[in-house]
Amino acid sequence: MKKKIVWAIDPYDENKRNLKKAYLIARRLAGGDEGIVPVYISSLTQPYYDFDFGVYAWVDKFAVHSTADFQKTLERQGLGMLAKNAIVEFTNSSSVTATCKKLVKVSQNQKADCILVFSHAKGATERFILGSFAETLVHYAKTPVLIVNPKNLNSKMKNILYCDDLEGNFIDHLEEVNDQLRILKAKELIYFHAPHPIYRFSMDENNKEARNYKSEVDKKLGSLEGAAKKGRLPFTPIVDAEWSSVPEKVVKYSKRKKADLIIVRAKSSRLGALVGGSVTRQLLRQSSVPLLVMKET
């Protein structure tokens, strides 16, 4: 199954080992080298920062961002097979938002099926000052986004932890995940769901609301498991209704189950981006396991 993957890459900043691992993931997702499009976004404002050091410094800085140099750098990093597809785009701003919007536009022009990016862990202060590239990209992207941390990057991705809230067309969502599993050739799918803690009190005979809620959740879980069996998915469900942070639970189970990839669904909502503490945003900050964010409009 051939796919097109836009790989947002900075070969000037990443080491060869990290790039090689990410390349193997991109190649698996794309079904070969032809579908991988390396993209480098450069700010036109950046060269002017060096202007005080002389015109030659300005010219040298600007030359680094050329397509030809980007291609040569890919070759030096052992990615010469991707050089012909390489794209360099420029923005008139050095802001994270401008860079993400440009990357999204490139992915739309390329009709990409997924965007692959690195994410480096940042402290709270640094994130507040600079913004988070991965969080901003997920907000604006129209396609799935795969975020990988170079410090914990496993190119095999055999064990998948899939998290969903069982709202909307959750059966159709499972079909989308199934497509990703086929591409990645994953061996196990662990489904994680964190219902409202009232789920725990369904055994209380006087708590009709809790009993009805548990019945509704169990019915949906049954439908999901049935669809998984019908699609011959290696499906293992986990339900955790304890009083604790959902992102923390996801991180805990990803470690316990030795997951190579976490899959979540993010709703495309301006309001959702403004309301602090969404599960997806918290996972981007807390998890070192690669995170595939499926977009729901």
C-alpha positions in Angstrom: 0.0 0.0 0.0 1.7 3.2 -1.2 1.5 6.4 0.8 3.0 9.8 0.6 4.8 11.0 3.7 6.0 14.6 4.1 9.0 14.4 6.4 9.7 17.8 8.2 13.4 17.5 8.6 16.4 19.6 9.7 19.4 17.5 8.6 21.7 20.4 9.9 20.6 19.7 13.5 19.9 16.0 13.7 22.6 13.3 13.9 22.9 10.6 11.4 21.6 7.8 13.7 18.4 9.7 14.5 17.8 10.4 10.8 18.4 6.8 9.9 15.8 5.6 12.4 13.2 8.2 11.3 13.9 7.3 7.6 13.1 3.6 8.3 9.8 4.6 9.8 9.0 7.0 6.9 9.9 4.3 4.4 7.6 1.8 6.1 4.8 4.3 6.1 5.3 5.3 2.5 5.9 1.8 1.2 9.3 2.8 -0.3 11.5 5.8 -1.0 9.4 7.3 -3.8 6.7 8.4 -1.4 9.0 10.2 1.1 9.1 14.0 0.6 11.8 15.6 2.8 10.8 19.2 3.6 12.9 22.0 5.2 11.2 25.2 6.3 13.5 28.2 6.5 12.7 31.7 7.7 13.7 34.6 5.5 14.2 36.7 8.6 16.9 34.4 10.0 19.7 35.6 7.6 19.3 39.2 8.7 20.2 38.3 12.3 23.8 37.8 11.0 23.9 41.1 9.0 26.0 42.9 11.6 28.8 40.5 11.1 29.2 41.5 7.5 27.7 40.9 4.2 29.6 37.7 3.6 28.2 36.2 6.8 24.8 37.1 5.6 25.4 35.4 2.2 26.8 32.3 3.8 23.9 32.0 6.1 21.4 32.4 3.3 23.2 29.9 1.1 22.7 27.2 3.7 18.9 27.2 3.0 19.2 26.6 -0.7 17.6 23.5 -2.2 21.0 22.3 -3.6 22.6 22.5 -0.2 19.7 20.7 1.4 20.1 17.9 -1.1 23.9 17.7 -0.5 23.3 17.6 3.2 20.8 14.8 2.8 23.5 12.9 0.8 26.1 13.5 3.5 23.6 12.1 6.1 23.1 9.0 4.1 19.8 10.0 2.7 20.8 10.7 -0.9 18.0 8.4 -2.1 15.5 11.1 -1.0 17.4 14.1 -2.4 15.4 14.3 -5.7 12.1 14.8 -3.7 13.6 17.4 -1.4 11.7 20.7 -0.9 12.9 23.9 0.7 10.2 26.4 1.6 10.6 29.9 3.1 8.5 31.9 5.6 8.6 35.6 6.3 8.5 35.0 10.0 10.5 33.0 12.5 7.4 32.1 14.5 6.4 28.5 15.2 2.9 29.1 13.8 4.2 30.5 10.5 6.5 27.5 10.1 3.7 25.0 10.9 1.3 26.7 8.5 3.9 26.5 5.7 4.5 22.9 6.4 0.7 22.1 6.4 0.4 23.9 3.0 3.3 21.9 1.6 1.6 18.7 2.8 -1.7 19.7 1.2 0.1 20.6 -2.1 1.8 17.2 -2.0 -1.5 15.5 -1.1 0.4 13.8 1.7 -1.2 11.0 3.8 0.9 11.8 6.9 3.4 14.3 8.3 6.4 13.0 10.1 8.3 15.3 12.6 10.8 15.1 15.4 9.9 16.4 18.8 12.6 17.3 21.4 11.6 17.4 25.0 11.4 20.9 26.4 11.1 22.5 29.8 7.9 24.4 30.7 9.7 27.8 30.4 11.2 27.0 27.0 7.9 25.8 25.7 6.1 28.9 26.9 8.7 31.2 25.3 9.2 29.4 22.0 5.9 27.5 21.7 5.8 23.8 20.8 6.2 22.9 17.2 4.5 19.5 17.5 1.5 20.9 19.4 1.1 23.8 16.9 1.4 21.4 13.9 -1.2 19.0 15.3 -3.6 21.9 15.7 -3.2 23.1 12.1 -2.6 19.8 10.3 -5.4 18.3 8.1 -3.7 14.9 7.9 -2.4 12.5 10.6 0.9 13.6 12.2 3.5 11.2 13.5 5.7 12.7 16.2 8.8 10.9 17.2 11.3 11.6 19.9 14.9 10.9 18.8 15.8 9.7 22.3 13.3 6.8 22.2 12.9 6.0 18.6 12.1 2.4 17.6 11.7 1.9 13.9 10.0 -1.5 14.2 6.8 -0.4 15.8 5.3 -3.8 16.5 3.2 -3.1 19.7 0.6 -0.4 19.3 -1.4 1.3 22.1 -4.5 2.9 20.6 -6.5 5.3 22.7 -10.0 6.5 21.8 -13.0 8.0 23.7 -15.6 5.8 22.0 -17.5 8.9 20.7 -18.7 9.5 17.2 -17.8 6.9 14.5 -15.5 4.9 16.7 -15.9 1.8 14.5 -14.8 3.7 11.5 -11.9 5.1 13.5 -10.8 1.5 14.2 -10.7 0.9 10.5 -8.4 3.8 10.0 -6.1 2.4 12.7 -6.3 -1.0 11.0 -4.9 0.6 7.8 -1.9 1.9 9.8 -1.4 -1.5 11.4 -1.2 -3.2 8.0 1.3 -0.7 6.8 3.5 -0.9 9.9 3.0 -4.7 10.1 2.3 -4.5 13.8 1.8 -7.6 15.8 -0.4 -6.4 18.7 -3.0 -3.7 19.1 -3.8 -2.7 22.7 -6.9 -0.6 23.0 -7.0 1.7 26.0 -10.1 3.5 27.2 -10.5 5.7 30.3 -14.2 6.0 31.1 -15.6 8.5 33.6 -14.8 7.3 37.2 -18.5 6.8 37.8 -18.0 3.6 35.8 -16.5 2.1 39.0 -19.7 2.5 41.0 -22.0 0.5 38.7 -22.2 -2.3 41.3 -24.0 0.1 43.6 -27.7 -0.9 43.3 -28.8 2.5 44.3 -26.7 4.2 41.6 -28.8 3.9 38.5 -26.8 6.5 36.6 -23.6 4.6 37.1 -25.2 1.3 36.0 -26.6 2.9 32.8 -23.3 4.5 32.0 -21.3 1.3 32.5 -23.9 -0.6 30.3 -23.4 2.0 27.6 -19.6 1.9 27.7 -19.5 -1.9 27.8 -21.9 -2.1 24.8 -19.6 0.2 22.8 -16.5 -1.8 23.9 -18.3 -5.0 22.8 -19.0 -3.5 19.4 -15.4 -2.4 19.1 -14.0 -5.8 20.0 -16.5 -7.4 17.6 -15.3 -5.2 14.8 -11.7 -6.0 15.7 -12.3 -9.7 15.5 -14.2 -9.3 12.2 -11.2 -7.4 10.8 -8.8 -10.0 12.3 -7.1 -7.4 14.4 -4.8 -8.5 17.3 -7.0 -6.7 19.8 -6.5 -6.5 23.6 -8.8 -4.1 25.5 -7.8 -2.2 28.7 -10.3 -0.1 30.7 -9.1 2.1 33.5 -11.6 4.2 35.4 -9.3 5.1 38.3 -9.2 8.8 39.6 -6.0 10.0 37.8 -4.8 11.9 34.8 -5.7 10.2 31.5 -2.3 11.1 29.8 -0.5 9.7 32.8 -2.4 6.5 32.5 -1.6 6.3 28.8 2.1 6.8 29.4 2.0 4.2 32.2 0.4 1.6 30.0 2.6 2.4 27.1 5.6 1.5 29.3 3.9 -1.5 30.9 3.0 -3.0 27.5 6.3 -1.9 25.9 4.4 0.0 23.2 6.4 1.2 20.2 3.7 3.6 19.1 0.7 5.4 20.7 -2.2 6.3 18.4 -4.7 9.0 19.5 -7.4 11.1 17.8 -7.4 14.8 18.0 -10.5 16.9 17.2 -9.9 19.9 14.9 -11.3 22.6 17.1 -10.2 26.2 17.8 -11.9 26.0 21.1 -10.2 22.7 21.9 -6.8 24.3 21.4 -7.7 27.1 23.8 -9.0 24.9 26.6 -5.9 23.8 28.5 -5.0 20.2 29.2 -6.3 18.1 26.3 -5.2 14.5 26.3 -3.3 14.9 23.0 -1.4 18.0 24.0 -0.4 16.5 27.4 0.8 13.3 25.7 2.9 15.4 23.3 4.6 16.8 26.4 4.8 13.7 28.5 5.4 10.7 26.3 8.7 9.7 24.8 7.0 7.0 22.8 6.3 8.0 19.2 2.8 9.4 18.9 0.6 9.2 15.8 -2.2 11.8 16.0 -5.2 11.0 13.7 -7.2 14.1 12.9 -11.0 14.3 13.3 -12.8 17.2 11.8 
